[in-house]
Structures are given as structure tokens and as C-alpha cells.
Amino acid sequence: MYQGHGGDLTAVQDQLGLRKEEILDFSTNVNPLGVPGNGLKAFRNSWAEIGSYPDPYCRALRRKASIRYGLPENHILAGNGTTEFIFLIPRAFQLKSAVIFCPTYQDYEEAARLAGYPVQDAFLKLTPDIQDLHAVLSGLKGENHLVFLCNPNNPTGSYFPAENVRWLIKTHPGHLFVVDEAYADFIAGESVSLLRFPLEKNVIVLRSLTKIFSIPGLRLGLAFASEEIIQKLNDAKEPWTVNTPAQRAGETLLGEKSFIEKTGRFVQKNRERFIKKLEPVKGFYPLPSAVNFFLVRLGEGLSAGRLKDQLLEKKILIRNGGDIKGLGPEYIRLAVKKEIDQEALVSALNGRGG
Ligand SMILES: Cc1ncc(COP(=O)(O)O)c(C=O)c1O
């Protein structure tokens, strides 16, 4: 298992002898507005059902997803977070190699290697042009490569409009694309999502529910693709990976349209506010982002590892860019949180020694 994810609060808790609730976590990109109340209620009500096996086909959940996204149910699969699919897809298809545009979410590489794929890393600028990706794909030997594309991208927070991604997929029909839209809901208006268009035959779109609905501990994700691809994934998938509480919560959460809109507005306002607060901090150069996290380039001799340690002493956790391929110790990643939490970070930064 890849060791460098953010949000390992248990490790921090053990290291510092703190309770998890005492740690101010800027390293995990979950919705600062928390879990919508109806989702919590559905989760609690599901406890009466845990004496029997969950529906292995997640029928009711897929029905709700079908209404929400306007795609037939046989084009939808539910998983134990999208992590299940990131690891299942390379196993289910025997393709030539995995192509990864760095910097990006690190589990793609881990999943590909575990499935025995050679990995082709393409190092791009932090805000690439779709033509940069096209150039990488045009240089590949032959067809049948597995191409991972995180859109919007973690850790940069940049994104391509759906039209551009669609163009890329159509231009390279011989490869299988995994388009991970874990953070698409954080952009108001959804101009980023491929699900607005009919699905191409060579794409799998992943949608995490854990980020937008703040349920990373419950785990829930969806995959959208052609009927043939969904069938193949289903054949290779373990049964019962989505437990009943996750299914029931998800059925309700998929109807929370206004919560998503509210989140989009909240994140935009608080990201801008947060960046303004950080700009005057010595050695801090926040980079633009479209979502609920952003990168900060560090200058004036600051290093991400040292800064992370200093902040941990103040019970604050940040993501060290030095652990992310294609970034380096001159970068940190911060999640957008409420103003009171932003203030706590800024005051810890201003109060720290050299
Ligand atoms: C880009 C991206 N994709 C997928 C995941 C995994 O999410 P899930 O909780 O749905 O497994 C993460 C988690 O950090 C992520 O950042």
C-alpha cells in the first residue's frame, strides 16, 4: 500500500499522543461543510439492516445514480470508494502500460504496479495544456495503454473543461482512459464533468462520494462506462464491497443537489479568502486552484518537511509536496477549511520560529 496519503490521523495521534479531534487537518481534501444531515440520518437508520448481507449489486443506489447523472443503471457500478476501482481496473484489463501525468494522485501508479503494468510517467507543468497530454499520447508505442487522468487534478487543483478531455479521448480511441472526477463537484456548474456527454467506449469515469459528502470513513464511489466495461469490472470485482450503511447513505446523498451548489459557492469564497490571508506570510506563494485545495510554493529557505514538523507541534497537519512525484519539498498542499481554521493556521505560521 502506498504510504504517503494525507489524513493519516491515527499515525499523528500515536506520534503526538493526541486525540484525532484535537488535530487540525489541512492534509485531507474533504468538504469543509461536513456530511449533509439527511445522509447521516439514512446512515443511522441502516443499522437495523446490518444483520443481513448488503445488496451486492447496489440496485437502489445505482437507480439513484442513474437519475442523478442521466445514465442507464447498467452503465454504473458502485464501489468501496473509488479506490476500489483504481485498483480493480488495471487488474480487470490486461493493457500494455499505464500512462500517468505527473504530478497527480499517487495511487494510480501504485495500482498499476501492483497489477504488473510498466508505468510511463509524463512530467508536465503544473497547469498543462490539453495539447501537452495529446503530445504524450501521440508518442506512445502502439495502442492499448491505460491512461489515468485526474480532472480536476490532485494536487494542483487545475482542470480541463469536459470538451477538451472528450476531444483527447476521441482522438486516441485505441487507449482506455480512466478519468477520475473525485473533485468535480467542488466546481460550481460542473463544466468539468464528462458525464454531461454520452460516454465514449474507451473511458471509465470515476466519481468519489467520500470527498464531496465528507464520508471518507464510510467509503463510497461510482464508476461510469459502457455496458461492456461495467460487465467486465463486475466480473473481476469482489462481492459485497459496499456495505449497507454506505449504500443507504449514498441513496440519500445522491439527491443532495443544493448541498453541492452551496459547497461550490462556499469553497470558492473561502479559497480566495484563505489565499489572501496566506499571501503576506513570508516565503508563502499560494497557487491558483479551482477546487477545495491548493498548492503553496515555498520560498526563502522554507522546506515542506520542516514546516510540516513545526506545524505538527501545534497540532496542525499539512500535506508535504516532497512526497508527491513531480512536486518536491518546495511545495505543500492545503485543504480549504472554514475561516476559523484558516486563522489558526495563519497565526501558527506567523508565530513559528525560523
Ligand atoms: C484524486 C483522488 N481520487 C481518488 C481518491 C480516493 O477516494 P475514495 O475515498 O473515493 O476512495 C482520492 C483520495 O484522496 C483522490 O484524491
The ligand as a Gaussian input file, in Angstrom:
#p B3LYP/6-31G(d) Opt

LIG

0 1
 C       -7.943000      12.140000      -6.963000
 C       -8.424000      11.119000      -5.997000
 N       -9.046000      10.036000      -6.463000
 C       -9.498000       9.086000      -5.632000
 C       -9.309000       9.189000      -4.278000
 C       -9.832000       8.087000      -3.399000
 O      -11.085000       8.436000      -2.956000
 P      -12.139000       7.395000      -2.374000
 O      -12.340000       7.811000      -0.955000
 O      -13.354000       7.553000      -3.224000
 O      -11.554000       6.026000      -2.472000
 C       -8.670000      10.299000      -3.744000
 C       -8.452000      10.424000      -2.291000
 O       -7.710000      11.234000      -1.814000
 C       -8.222000      11.305000      -4.621000
 O       -7.614000      12.396000      -4.185000

